[in-house]
Amino acid sequence: MKITLLKLLKGGIALNLILLGSPGAGKGTIASMLKRDYGLVHISTGDMLREAVSKGTELGKRAKEYMDNGLLVPDGLIIEMIREKLLEIKNDGFILDGFPRTIPQAEALDALLEEMGKNLTAVVLLKVSKETVLERLTNRRVCSNCGSLYHLKHSPPKVNNVCDFCGGSLYQRDDDKEETILRRIAVYEEQTAPLIEYYKNKGLLVEINAEPHLEQVYAELKRCLGLGN
């Protein structure tokens, strides 16, 4: 698929993207780069849920009941949160990260976007091996005080286990432990991978090799989408 998004941007047409890929594929980083360069609103469903719960919104209260009981938040509730977010950002372009995860969620999203008069511009698949995901995530460390991120191989702290910025101690999140990562990848392959064919059949899929450094991945993404330099 080849589309010239730069022309769309210059024409004032919003770019609406979905990022697909296994845990550790770099979706969050790529989304941040697109937000920085093109003003797209990054809609991470995980962040959206945490924000709604923190603010105590009506939808957040309903979601918290499920989360507190270790249950998945129902698709309908997530869709309602996305609807609220899209109404809030009005005509700005967006990047969906973490949703949809399943075919039923994709179908529900299609119905919502159609109802709101919005269209998906492209669905970007970041392709990465299980070995690369494990290397990226098992070496990730987070500051317990300020939340700064480190990678033991590629961006280590100056002092072992100590944050460069605030002196806080670093720790490994449970989500970044090998056993958890392998379980998350298995869930992705079972539930989310079928979306690849779904969006390919719609002519929306753009496949990107996400193995190199993410700056290189981003450059390739812009080239494939026709976003220019």
N, CA and C of each residue as an Amber inpcrd file, in Angstrom:
protein
   687
   0.8460000  -1.2040000   0.0000000   0.0000000   0.0000000   0.0000000
   0.8780000   1.2500000   0.0000000   0.5580000   2.1790000  -0.8450000
   1.3240000   3.4240000  -0.9210000   0.3530000   4.5900000  -0.9130000
   0.4470000   5.4320000   0.0750000  -0.4160000   6.6000000   0.1410000
   0.4350000   7.8200000   0.4320000   0.0210000   8.9660000  -0.0700000
   0.7940000  10.1870000   0.1370000   0.1310000  11.0190000   1.2090000
   0.5020000  10.7230000   2.4460000  -0.1160000  11.4090000   3.5690000
   0.2810000  12.8780000   3.6300000   1.4480000  13.2080000   3.0840000
   1.8930000  14.6010000   3.1140000   0.8920000  15.4940000   2.3790000
   0.3380000  15.0010000   1.2610000  -0.6650000  15.7670000   0.5260000
  -1.9320000  15.9430000   1.3500000  -2.2730000  14.8810000   2.1000000
  -3.4530000  14.9720000   2.9530000  -3.2440000  16.0160000   4.0420000
  -2.0550000  16.0150000   4.6320000  -1.7520000  16.9890000   5.6790000
  -1.8520000  18.4150000   5.1480000  -1.2610000  18.6370000   3.9730000
  -1.2770000  19.9800000   3.3940000  -2.6900000  20.3970000   3.0180000
  -3.5390000  19.3980000   2.7290000  -4.9170000  19.6980000   2.3740000
  -5.8280000  19.8470000   3.5740000  -5.2520000  19.7480000   4.7670000
  -6.0380000  19.9180000   5.9830000  -6.8810000  18.7150000   6.3470000
  -6.5870000  17.5570000   5.7500000  -7.3350000  16.3360000   6.0510000
  -6.6290000  15.5780000   7.1750000  -7.3930000  15.1720000   8.1930000
  -6.8140000  14.4970000   9.3530000  -6.2860000  13.1100000   8.9760000
  -5.1710000  12.7400000   9.5820000  -4.6060000  11.4080000   9.4120000
  -5.0080000  10.5520000  10.6020000  -5.6620000   9.4400000  10.3370000
  -6.1400000   8.5680000  11.4060000  -5.4970000   7.2000000  11.2400000
  -4.6130000   6.8580000  12.1660000  -3.7990000   5.6570000  12.0430000
  -4.0410000   4.6870000  13.1920000  -3.8530000   3.3960000  12.9070000
  -3.7940000   2.3530000  13.9360000  -2.3940000   1.7650000  13.9000000
  -1.7930000   1.5410000  15.0700000  -0.5090000   0.8640000  15.1610000
  -0.7370000  -0.5510000  15.6790000  -0.2910000  -1.5370000  14.9090000
  -0.3500000  -2.9370000  15.3170000   1.0610000  -3.4550000  15.5270000
   1.1900000  -4.4400000  16.4050000   2.4920000  -5.0560000  16.6380000
   2.5270000  -5.6910000  18.0040000   3.4000000  -6.6520000  18.1730000
   3.4860000  -7.3610000  19.4530000   4.0230000  -6.4390000  20.5370000
   3.9210000  -6.8320000  21.8080000   4.5680000  -6.0620000  22.8730000
   6.0450000  -5.8850000  22.5380000   6.5650000  -4.6810000  22.7350000
   7.9730000  -4.4240000  22.4660000   8.2920000  -4.0860000  21.0260000
   7.2660000  -3.9700000  20.1770000   7.5080000  -3.6400000  18.7670000
   7.8620000  -2.1740000  18.5750000   7.5890000  -1.3510000  19.5800000
   7.9320000   0.0720000  19.4910000   6.7620000   0.9660000  19.1700000
   5.5530000   0.4760000  19.3890000   4.3510000   1.2600000  19.0380000
   4.3100000   2.5950000  19.7780000   4.5900000   2.5850000  21.0730000
   4.5390000   3.8120000  21.8630000   5.5520000   4.8450000  21.3920000
   6.7660000   4.3810000  21.0840000   7.8190000   5.2960000  20.6290000
   7.4810000   5.8860000  19.2670000   7.0260000   5.0420000  18.3400000
   6.6580000   5.5140000  17.0050000   5.4850000   6.4980000  17.0920000
   4.5180000   6.1880000  17.9610000   3.3770000   7.0920000  18.1490000
   3.8440000   8.4540000  18.6470000   4.7990000   8.4570000  19.5790000
   5.3250000   9.7220000  20.1110000   6.0090000  10.5430000  19.0190000
   6.7150000   9.8670000  18.1160000   7.3900000  10.5650000  17.0140000
   6.3710000  11.1750000  16.0570000   5.3150000  10.4300000  15.7400000
   4.2710000  10.9480000  14.8600000   3.5410000  12.1230000  15.5060000
   3.3170000  12.0190000  16.7970000   2.6710000  13.1090000  17.5340000
   3.5430000  14.3560000  17.4920000   4.8340000  14.1700000  17.7120000
   5.7850000  15.2910000  17.7120000   5.8500000  15.9760000  16.3500000
   5.9010000  15.2040000  15.2840000   6.1580000  15.7580000  13.9590000
   4.9070000  16.1840000  13.1970000   3.7620000  15.5290000  13.4940000
   2.5720000  15.7910000  12.6870000   1.3510000  16.1780000  13.5110000
   1.5360000  16.3460000  14.8180000   0.4480000  16.8290000  15.6520000
  -0.6910000  15.8480000  15.8430000  -0.4400000  14.5570000  15.6090000
  -1.4910000  13.5590000  15.7850000  -1.7050000  13.2810000  17.2680000
  -2.9340000  13.0230000  17.6550000  -3.2630000  12.7130000  19.0480000
  -3.0450000  11.2200000  19.2890000  -2.2070000  10.9110000  20.2750000
  -1.9000000   9.5130000  20.5920000  -2.9510000   8.9830000  21.5650000
  -3.7610000   8.0330000  21.1040000  -4.7900000   7.4330000  21.9600000
  -4.3370000   6.0360000  22.3440000  -3.7160000   5.9340000  23.5100000
  -3.3270000   4.6390000  24.0660000  -4.4510000   4.1830000  24.9860000
  -5.0420000   3.0300000  24.6950000  -6.1830000   2.6080000  25.5080000
  -5.7910000   2.3670000  26.9560000  -4.5500000   1.9010000  27.1870000
  -4.0960000   1.7170000  28.5640000  -4.0480000   3.0400000  29.3070000
  -3.4380000   4.0500000  28.6780000  -3.3650000   5.3790000  29.2920000
  -4.7630000   5.9760000  29.4610000  -5.6140000   5.7480000  28.4680000
  -6.9670000   6.2860000  28.4960000  -7.7510000   5.7100000  29.6780000
  -7.5990000   4.4130000  29.9060000  -8.2790000   3.7740000  31.0390000
  -7.7720000   4.3280000  32.3660000  -6.4460000   4.4230000  32.4850000
  -5.8660000   4.9250000  33.7370000  -6.2990000   6.3650000  34.0000000
  -6.3500000   7.1860000  32.9480000  -6.7650000   8.5820000  33.1000000
  -8.2230000   8.6730000  33.5380000  -9.0900000   7.8740000  32.9240000
 -10.5170000   7.9050000  33.2670000 -10.7440000   7.4660000  34.7060000
 -10.0070000   6.4370000  35.1290000 -10.1320000   5.9610000  36.5110000
  -9.6110000   7.0150000  37.4790000  -8.4560000   7.6230000  37.1310000
  -7.8500000   8.6440000  37.9970000  -8.7620000   9.8570000  38.1550000
  -9.4270000  10.2630000  37.0660000 -10.3110000  11.4360000  37.1120000
 -11.6680000  11.1180000  37.7170000 -11.9570000   9.8220000  37.8540000
 -13.2350000   9.4290000  38.4370000 -14.4230000   9.7230000  37.5440000
 -14.2200000   9.6640000  36.2140000 -15.3400000   9.8780000  35.3030000
 -16.3340000   8.7240000  35.4310000 -17.5140000   8.9210000  34.8910000
 -18.5330000   7.8690000  34.9720000 -18.0360000   6.5880000  34.3060000
 -17.4440000   6.7350000  33.1220000 -16.9010000   5.5610000  32.4310000
 -15.7200000   4.9770000  33.2030000 -14.9100000   5.8570000  33.8120000
 -13.7750000   5.3990000  34.6100000 -14.2060000   4.5840000  35.8180000
 -15.2860000   5.0110000  36.4700000 -15.8040000   4.2650000  37.6250000
 -16.2760000   2.8780000  37.2090000 -16.9370000   2.8150000  36.0590000
 -17.4130000   1.5210000  35.5730000 -16.2440000   0.6110000  35.2150000
 -15.2100000   1.1940000  34.5830000 -14.0330000   0.4060000  34.2120000
 -13.2930000  -0.0920000  35.4440000 -13.2290000   0.7440000  36.4860000
 -12.4990000   0.3900000  37.7030000 -13.0870000  -0.8510000  38.3750000
 -14.3920000  -0.9990000  38.2950000 -15.0270000  -2.1760000  38.8910000
 -14.4900000  -3.4610000  38.2680000 -14.3250000  -3.4360000  36.9650000
 -13.7770000  -4.6150000  36.2770000 -12.2960000  -4.8000000  36.6190000
 -11.5440000  -3.7090000  36.5670000 -10.1020000  -3.7780000  36.7960000
  -9.7890000  -4.2270000  38.2180000 -10.5490000  -3.7300000  39.1880000
 -10.3210000  -4.1030000  40.5900000 -10.5830000  -5.5820000  40.8410000
 -11.4220000  -6.1770000  39.9920000 -11.7440000  -7.5920000  40.1430000
 -10.9350000  -8.4810000  39.1980000  -9.9010000  -7.8650000  38.5720000
  -9.0290000  -8.6210000  37.6910000  -9.6840000  -9.0530000  36.3960000
 -10.7350000  -8.3400000  35.9910000 -11.4740000  -8.6860000  34.7780000
 -11.1300000  -7.7370000  33.6460000 -11.2660000  -8.2210000  32.4100000
 -11.0550000  -7.3630000  31.2530000 -12.1920000  -6.3530000  31.1420000
 -11.8430000  -5.1230000  30.8090000 -12.8670000  -4.1000000  30.5920000
 -13.6060000  -4.4600000  29.2990000 -14.9350000  -4.5360000  29.3110000
 -15.6920000  -4.9370000  28.1220000 -15.4450000  -4.0260000  26.9180000
 -15.5420000  -4.6250000  25.7290000 -15.3140000  -3.8740000  24.4940000
 -16.2160000  -2.6470000  24.4010000 -17.4770000  -2.8130000  24.7850000
 -18.4260000  -1.7090000  24.6740000 -18.0020000  -0.4970000  25.4710000
 -17.4240000  -0.7450000  26.6390000 -16.9780000   0.3490000  27.5010000
 -15.7540000   1.0460000  26.8970000 -14.8420000   0.2600000  26.3340000
 -13.6660000   0.8400000  25.6760000 -14.1010000   1.7060000  24.4940000
 -15.0460000   1.2000000  23.7000000 -15.5370000   1.9520000  22.5480000
 -16.1490000   3.2800000  22.9900000 -16.8830000   3.2680000  24.1070000
 -17.4780000   4.5090000  24.6070000 -16.4010000   5.4990000  25.0150000
 -15.3130000   5.0040000  25.6020000 -14.2030000   5.8800000  25.9800000
 -13.5330000   6.4690000  24.7400000 -13.3770000   5.6380000  23.7060000
 -12.7820000   6.1240000  22.4670000 -13.6910000   7.1710000  21.8350000
 -15.0080000   6.9310000  21.8830000 -15.9570000   7.9110000  21.3600000
 -15.7740000   9.2610000  22.0640000 -15.6780000   9.2390000  23.3960000
 -15.4910000  10.4740000  24.1580000 -14.2000000  11.1890000  23.7480000
 -13.1370000  10.3780000  23.5720000 -11.8430000  10.9610000  23.2070000
 -11.9070000  11.5920000  21.8200000 -12.5530000  10.9020000  20.8720000
 -12.6460000  11.4330000  19.5140000 -13.4960000  12.7030000  19.4710000
 -14.5350000  12.7600000  20.2800000 -15.3440000  13.9830000  20.3670000
 -14.5130000  15.1290000  20.9500000 -13.6440000  14.7870000  21.8950000
 -12.7990000  15.7930000  22.5560000 -11.7810000  16.3820000  21.5830000
 -11.1860000  15.5320000  20.7370000 -10.1320000  16.0230000  19.8340000
 -10.7100000  16.5970000  18.5300000 -12.0280000  16.4230000  18.3580000
 -12.7370000  16.9870000  17.1950000 -12.1430000  16.4840000  15.8900000
 -11.5750000  17.3710000  15.0850000 -11.1250000  16.9800000  13.7480000
  -9.6280000  16.7140000  13.6570000  -8.9430000  16.6790000  14.8040000
  -7.5120000  16.3730000  14.7850000  -7.2970000  14.9120000  14.4010000
  -6.1640000  14.6370000  13.7580000  -5.8150000  13.2590000  13.4380000
  -5.4230000  12.5010000  14.6890000  -5.5270000  11.1690000  14.6270000
  -5.2180000  10.3740000  15.8130000  -4.4300000   9.1210000  15.4640000
  -3.7730000   8.5650000  16.4800000  -3.0980000   7.2720000  16.3970000
  -3.6950000   6.3930000  17.4780000  -4.2720000   5.2800000  17.0960000
  -4.7960000   4.3180000  18.0650000  -3.7210000   3.2820000  18.3640000
  -3.4060000   3.1290000  19.6500000  -2.3470000   2.2290000  20.0990000
  -2.9330000   1.3330000  21.1990000  -3.0290000   0.0360000  20.9270000
  -3.5810000  -0.8790000  21.9210000  -5.0260000  -1.2610000  21.6620000
  -5.5980000  -0.7190000  20.6110000  -6.9700000  -1.0300000  20.2290000
  -7.1140000  -0.7500000  18.7400000  -7.7430000  -1.6700000  17.9920000
  -8.3700000  -2.9190000  18.4350000  -7.3520000  -4.0330000  18.6470000
  -7.7630000  -5.0260000  19.4330000  -6.9420000  -6.2070000  19.6810000
  -7.5510000  -7.4650000  19.0610000  -8.8230000  -7.4090000  18.7250000
  -9.5250000  -8.5690000  18.1860000 -10.3980000  -8.1310000  17.0060000
 -10.8560000  -9.1050000  16.2300000 -11.7370000  -8.8050000  15.1040000
 -13.0370000  -8.1300000  15.5740000 -13.7130000  -8.6450000  16.6230000
 -14.9260000  -7.9520000  17.0810000 -14.6680000  -6.4970000  17.4760000
 -13.5220000  -6.2170000  18.0930000 -13.1910000  -4.8390000  18.4470000
 -12.9790000  -3.9970000  17.1830000 -12.3410000  -4.5840000  16.1770000
 -12.1220000  -3.8600000  14.9190000 -13.4530000  -3.5360000  14.2540000
 -14.3680000  -4.4830000  14.2820000 -15.6820000  -4.2520000  13.6850000
 -16.4510000  -3.1670000  14.4440000 -16.3240000  -3.1910000  15.7800000
 -16.9860000  -2.1580000  16.5890000 -16.3710000  -0.7860000  16.3160000
 -15.0570000  -0.7520000  16.1310000 -14.3810000   0.5160000  15.8100000
 -14.8210000   1.0210000  14.4400000 -14.9300000   0.1150000  13.4730000
 -15.4100000   0.5080000  12.1410000 -16.7790000   1.1850000  12.2390000
 -17.6690000   0.5650000  13.0220000 -19.0250000   1.1050000  13.1690000
 -18.9960000   2.4860000  13.8230000 -18.1310000   2.6510000  14.8530000
 -18.0230000   3.9350000  15.5400000 -17.5140000   5.0170000  14.5900000
 -16.4530000   4.7090000  13.8550000 -15.8820000   5.7050000  12.9460000
 -16.8700000   6.0840000  11.8500000 -17.5950000   5.0920000  11.3510000
 -18.6020000   5.3910000  10.3360000 -19.6880000   6.3050000  10.9000000
 -20.1070000   6.0030000  12.1190000 -21.1290000   6.8260000  12.7890000
 -20.6560000   8.2660000  12.9680000 -19.3410000   8.4370000  13.2410000
 -18.7910000   9.7680000  13.5000000 -18.2940000  10.4590000  12.2290000
 -18.4140000   9.7740000  11.0870000 -17.9680000  10.3700000   9.8320000
 -16.4570000  10.4550000   9.7060000 -15.7430000   9.5110000  10.3400000
 -14.2810000   9.4850000  10.2700000 -13.8220000   8.2420000   9.5290000
 -12.6540000   8.3260000   8.8990000 -12.0940000   7.1900000   8.1670000
 -10.6870000   6.8830000   8.6550000 -10.3320000   5.6040000   8.6250000
  -8.9520000   5.2180000   8.8770000  -8.1230000   5.5180000   7.6380000
  -6.9420000   6.1180000   7.8500000  -6.0480000   6.3990000   6.7370000
  -5.1610000   5.1930000   6.4420000  -4.6380000   4.5700000   7.5010000
  -3.7660000   3.4070000   7.3340000  -3.6680000   2.6600000   8.6610000
  -3.3190000   1.3760000   8.5450000  -3.0420000   0.5400000   9.7120000
  -1.5990000   0.0660000   9.5730000  -0.7400000   0.4860000  10.5000000
   0.6910000   0.2160000  10.4110000   1.0400000  -0.9910000  11.2780000
   1.5900000  -2.0270000  10.6300000   2.0320000  -3.2180000  11.3460000
   3.5450000  -3.1510000  11.5380000   3.9790000  -3.1080000  12.8030000
   5.4030000  -3.1180000  13.1260000   5.8110000  -4.5620000  13.3790000
   6.5900000  -5.1180000  12.4500000   6.9560000  -6.5310000  12.5020000
   8.2950000  -6.7100000  13.2190000   8.2970000  -7.5590000  14.2370000
   9.5100000  -7.7520000  15.0420000   9.5340000  -9.1870000  15.5690000
  10.7350000  -9.7610000  15.7170000  10.8660000 -11.1450000  16.1700000
  10.7040000 -11.2460000  17.6850000  10.3780000 -12.4570000  18.1340000
  10.2500000 -12.7150000  19.5700000  11.5700000 -12.4430000  20.2880000
  12.6980000 -12.7850000  19.6390000  14.0140000 -12.5860000  20.2510000
  14.3010000 -11.1000000  20.4780000  13.9470000 -10.2810000  19.4990000
  14.1660000  -8.8320000  19.6300000  13.2890000  -8.2590000  20.7350000
  12.0370000  -8.7100000  20.7980000  11.1250000  -8.2400000  21.8530000
  11.7030000  -8.5610000  23.2290000  12.1810000  -9.7770000  23.4120000
  12.7490000 -10.1710000  24.7130000  13.9650000  -9.3300000  25.0520000
  14.8230000  -9.0760000  24.0590000  16.0160000  -8.2580000  24.3130000
  15.6380000  -6.8440000  24.7080000  14.6360000  -6.2960000  24.0430000
  14.2200000  -4.9270000  24.3460000  13.5890000  -4.8080000  25.7280000
  12.6850000  -5.7140000  26.0340000  11.8690000  -5.5440000  27.2390000
  12.5230000  -6.0650000  28.5100000  13.2310000  -7.1820000  28.4440000
  13.8320000  -7.7090000  29.6750000  14.9510000  -6.8030000  30.1820000
  15.5070000  -5.9740000  29.2970000  16.5730000  -5.0510000  29.7120000
  16.0490000  -3.6640000  30.0830000  14.7440000  -3.4990000  30.0520000
  14.1660000  -2.1870000  30.3610000  14.0730000  -2.0100000  31.8870000
  14.4150000  -0.8000000  32.3490000  14.3050000  -0.4660000  33.7670000
  13.6200000   0.8960000  33.9080000  12.9090000   1.0790000  35.0100000
  12.1320000   2.2930000  35.2370000  12.5190000   2.8970000  36.5820000
  12.6080000   4.2340000  36.6420000  12.8890000   4.8980000  37.9130000
  11.6460000   4.8440000  38.7960000  11.8240000   4.3910000  40.0220000
  10.6990000   4.2700000  40.9480000  10.2030000   5.6250000  41.4230000
  11.0030000   6.6770000  41.1970000  10.6230000   8.0100000  41.6730000
  10.0180000   8.8760000  40.5720000  10.7390000   9.0460000  39.4340000
  10.2730000   9.9740000  38.3910000   9.7530000   9.2750000  37.1390000
   9.9360000   7.9630000  37.0660000   9.3950000   7.2130000  35.9360000
  10.2730000   7.2130000  34.6920000  11.4870000   7.7590000  34.7680000
  12.3790000   7.7600000  33.6070000  12.7020000   6.3290000  33.1780000
  12.8200000   6.1360000  31.8500000  13.0690000   4.8030000  31.3050000
  14.5300000   4.6310000  30.9180000  15.0480000   3.4390000  31.1330000
  16.4110000   3.0890000  30.7480000  16.4100000   1.7230000  30.0730000
  17.4880000   1.4610000  29.3150000  17.7170000   0.1350000  28.7470000
  19.1480000  -0.2420000  29.1160000  19.3110000  -1.4030000  29.7390000
  20.6190000  -1.7670000  30.2820000  21.7050000  -1.8550000  29.2190000
  21.3340000  -2.1320000  27.9530000  22.3320000  -2.2290000  26.8880000
  22.4520000  -0.9470000  26.0720000  21.3300000  -0.3450000  25.7190000
  21.3440000   0.7690000  24.7730000  21.3110000   2.1590000  25.4240000
  20.7050000   2.2800000  26.5900000  20.6690000   3.5750000  27.2780000
  20.7230000   3.3400000  28.7900000  21.8570000   2.7950000  29.2760000
  21.9790000   2.4750000  30.7090000  22.1640000   3.7290000  31.5560000
  21.8330000   3.6420000  32.8450000  22.1090000   4.7740000  33.7390000
  23.6130000   4.9220000  33.9510000  24.0470000   6.1170000  34.3240000
  25.4770000   6.3420000  34.5580000  25.9770000   5.5300000  35.7420000
  25.1130000   5.4070000  36.7540000  25.4320000   4.5900000  37.9350000
  24.4320000   3.4390000  37.9810000  24.9320000   2.2310000  38.1740000
  24.0860000   1.0470000  38.1480000  22.8820000   1.1690000  39.0890000
  21.6790000   0.9790000  38.5190000  20.4240000   0.9690000  39.2780000
  20.0550000   2.3100000  39.9160000  20.6650000   3.4110000  39.4440000
  20.3600000   4.7430000  39.9840000  19.9600000   5.6680000  38.8380000
  18.8580000   6.3750000  38.9950000  18.3570000   7.2840000  37.9620000
  19.3000000   8.4710000  37.7810000  19.6110000   8.7860000  36.5270000
  20.4900000   9.9230000  36.2200000  19.8700000  11.2510000  36.6280000
  18.5480000  11.3360000  36.6120000  17.8630000  12.6150000  36.7760000
  17.5100000  12.9430000  38.2210000  17.0520000  11.9340000  38.9740000
  16.5950000  12.2550000  40.3330000  17.2490000  11.4030000  41.4170000
  18.0820000  10.4460000  41.0230000  18.7510000   9.5950000  42.0110000
  17.8800000   8.4830000  42.5520000  16.6860000   8.3230000  42.0040000
  15.7960000   7.2550000  42.4510000  16.3100000   5.8870000  42.0370000
  15.8180000   4.8520000  42.6850000  16.2400000   3.4950000  42.3590000
  15.4680000   2.9700000  41.1470000  16.1340000   2.1520000  40.3480000
  15.5210000   1.5830000  39.1580000  14.9770000   0.1920000  39.4600000
  13.9110000  -0.1650000  38.7610000  13.3380000  -1.5040000  38.9630000
  12.8250000  -2.0450000  37.6360000  12.6130000  -3.3390000  37.6040000
  12.0530000  -3.9990000  36.4250000  10.5680000  -4.2350000  36.6560000
   9.7330000  -3.7180000  35.7510000   8.2990000  -3.9180000  35.8880000
   7.9600000  -5.3840000  35.6650000   6.8860000  -5.8180000  36.3070000
   6.4560000  -7.2060000  36.1400000   6.1830000  -7.5260000  34.6810000
   5.6450000  -6.5370000  33.9440000   5.3390000  -6.7310000  32.5240000
   6.5840000  -6.9600000  31.6760000   7.7630000  -6.6050000  32.2250000
   9.0060000  -6.7320000  31.4680000   9.8010000  -7.9840000  31.8280000
   9.2280000  -8.8510000  32.6300000   9.8930000 -10.1150000  32.9670000
   9.5960000 -11.1430000  31.8840000  10.5810000 -12.0150000  31.6210000
  10.4990000 -12.9040000  30.4540000   9.2280000 -13.7430000  30.4280000
   8.8600000 -14.3280000  31.5350000   7.6700000 -15.1820000  31.5730000
   6.4190000 -14.3990000  31.1590000   6.3010000 -13.1720000  31.6830000
   5.1450000 -12.3280000  31.3590000   5.1610000 -11.9190000  29.8960000
   6.3510000 -11.5740000  29.3950000   6.4760000 -11.1560000  27.9950000
   6.0380000 -12.2800000  27.0570000   6.5070000 -13.4990000  27.3210000
   6.1520000 -14.6320000  26.4680000   4.6470000 -14.8880000  26.4970000
   4.0440000 -14.6790000  27.6560000   2.5890000 -14.8520000  27.7720000
   1.8670000 -13.7650000  26.9690000   2.3580000 -12.5340000  27.0460000
   1.7420000 -11.4280000  26.2950000   1.8780000 -11.6420000  24.7900000
   3.0270000 -12.1530000  24.3500000   3.2280000 -12.4290000  22.9290000
   2.2660000 -13.5130000  22.4600000   2.0820000 -14.5470000  23.2950000
   1.1610000 -15.6400000  22.9450000  -0.2640000 -15.1160000  22.7950000
  -0.6680000 -14.2180000  23.6980000  -2.0050000 -13.6230000  23.6210000
  -2.1300000 -12.7900000  22.3520000  -1.0790000 -12.0150000  22.0460000
  -1.0880000 -11.1970000  20.8350000  -1.2580000 -12.0690000  19.5970000
  -0.4600000 -13.1400000  19.5240000  -0.5010000 -13.9980000  18.3430000
  -1.8660000 -14.6560000  18.1720000  -2.4910000 -14.9950000  19.2930000
  -3.7880000 -15.6660000  19.2270000  -4.9200000 -14.6930000  18.8960000
  -4.9220000 -13.5320000  19.5540000  -6.0630000 -12.6190000  19.4570000
  -5.8860000 -11.5230000  18.4110000  -4.6900000 -10.9620000  18.3410000
  -4.4970000  -9.7510000  17.5460000  -3.9700000 -10.0250000  16.1400000
  -3.1520000 -11.0550000  15.9770000  -2.5780000 -11.3320000  14.6650000
  -3.6370000 -11.4710000  13.5620000  -4.8330000 -12.0380000  13.8280000
  -5.8550000 -12.1010000  12.7700000  -6.2480000 -10.7300000  12.1970000
  -5.9770000  -9.6560000  12.9450000  -6.2770000  -8.3160000  12.4410000
  -5.4390000  -7.9690000  11.2090000  -4.2900000  -8.6170000  11.0900000
  -3.4170000  -8.3460000   9.9430000  -4.1620000  -8.6300000   8.6430000
  -4.7740000  -9.8100000   8.5690000  -5.5240000 -10.1870000   7.3680000
  -6.7600000  -9.3090000   7.2060000  -7.3880000  -8.9800000   8.3220000
  -8.5990000  -8.1520000   8.3090000  -8.3270000  -6.8110000   7.6320000
  -7.2430000  -6.1440000   8.0670000  -6.9500000  -4.8210000   7.5040000
  -6.2720000  -4.9170000   6.1360000  -5.5880000  -6.0230000   5.8710000
  -5.0190000  -6.2330000   4.5390000  -6.1430000  -6.3290000   3.5050000
  -7.1990000  -7.0360000   3.8740000  -8.3370000  -7.1840000   2.9670000
  -9.0480000  -5.8550000   2.7090000  -8.9220000  -4.9220000   3.6460000
  -9.5170000  -3.6000000   3.4730000  -8.6010000  -2.6380000   2.7100000
  -7.3870000  -3.1140000   2.3890000  -6.4440000  -2.2680000   1.6680000
  -5.8060000  -1.1950000   2.5210000  -5.7900000  -1.3920000   3.8410000
  -5.2850000  -0.3640000   4.7610000  -3.9190000  -0.6940000   5.3530000
  -3.4590000  -1.9360000   5.2040000  -2.2780000  -2.3950000   5.9420000
  -0.9720000  -1.9010000   5.3230000  -0.0980000  -1.3730000   6.1680000
   1.2680000  -0.9990000   5.7940000   2.2100000  -1.7660000   6.7130000
   3.0570000  -2.6370000   6.1600000   3.9510000  -3.4810000   6.9620000
   5.3490000  -2.8650000   7.0050000   5.8720000  -2.7430000   8.2340000
   7.1820000  -2.1200000   8.4520000   8.0630000  -3.0670000   9.2660000
   9.3020000  -3.2500000   8.8320000  10.2690000  -4.0380000   9.5880000
  10.7100000  -3.2140000  10.8080000  10.3600000  -3.6860000  12.0080000
  10.6620000  -2.9250000  13.2250000  11.8840000  -3.4670000  13.9650000
  12.7220000  -4.2610000  13.2720000  13.9230000  -4.8210000  13.9060000
  15.0260000  -3.7890000  14.1410000  15.2590000  -2.8440000  13.2010000
  16.3600000  -1.8860000  13.4170000  16.0620000  -0.9250000  14.5780000
  17.0040000   0.0090000  14.7810000  16.7940000   1.0690000  15.7570000
  15.5300000   1.8300000  15.3700000  14.7580000   2.2700000  16.3610000
  13.4510000   2.8490000  16.0740000  13.5060000   4.1420000  15.2580000
  14.6260000   4.8530000  15.2740000  14.7570000   6.0220000  14.3960000
  14.7530000   5.5780000  12.9350000  15.4050000   4.4350000  12.6490000
  15.4060000   3.8830000  11.3020000  14.0120000   3.3750000  10.9240000
  13.3460000   2.7540000  11.8970000  11.9910000   2.2610000  11.6720000
  11.0680000   3.4230000  11.3140000  11.2120000   4.5190000  12.0310000
  10.3790000   5.7010000  11.8000000  10.6350000   6.2790000  10.4170000
  11.8960000   6.3260000  10.0140000  12.2400000   6.8430000   8.6900000
  11.6070000   5.9720000   7.6020000  11.6380000   4.6560000   7.7990000
  11.0360000   3.7420000   6.8290000   9.5190000   3.9020000   6.7930000
   8.9270000   4.1020000   7.9630000   7.4810000   4.3180000   8.0360000
   7.0890000   5.5640000   7.2370000   7.8180000   6.6520000   7.4310000
   7.5140000   7.8900000   6.7010000   7.6830000   7.6920000   5.2010000
   8.7070000   6.9320000   4.8080000   8.9220000   6.6810000   3.3820000
   7.7580000   5.8760000   2.7950000   7.3360000   4.8260000   3.5040000
   6.2650000   3.9700000   3.0090000   4.9330000   4.7010000   2.9280000
   4.7130000   5.6250000   3.8500000   3.4540000   6.3680000   3.8650000
   3.4860000   7.6250000   2.9970000   4.6660000   7.9350000   2.4590000
   4.7580000   9.1310000   1.6220000   4.6890000  10.4060000   2.4140000
   5.2150000  10.3600000   3.6580000   5.1850000  11.5560000   4.5080000
   6.3530000  12.4890000   4.2370000   7.2550000  12.1150000   3.3620000
   8.3750000  12.9990000   3.0490000   9.4390000  12.9450000   4.1230000
  10.3920000  13.8580000   4.0280000  11.5140000  13.8720000   4.9800000
  11.1770000  14.6500000   6.2340000
